[in-house]
């Protein structure tokens, strides 16, 4: 049969464990909030980088076509 003393000590440790689990849960919630902020910023940065790369590529192709046309006398 179990003694009352062992039940009390388990009760205190389980209260401490529940408190620690709540702290961990709160930390994970904060991390999730930060990750969603980081994801939004990364998406925006990626869109800007894609737009810049597309613009530069388009300008390079247009310049190449203009050079070819001028060499062939079509311009």
Secondary structure, DSSP 8 states (H G I E B T S, - for coil): ---HHHHHHHHHHHHHHHHHHHHHHHHHHHHHHHHHHHHHHHHHHHHHHHHHHHHHHHHHHHHHHHHHHHHHT--
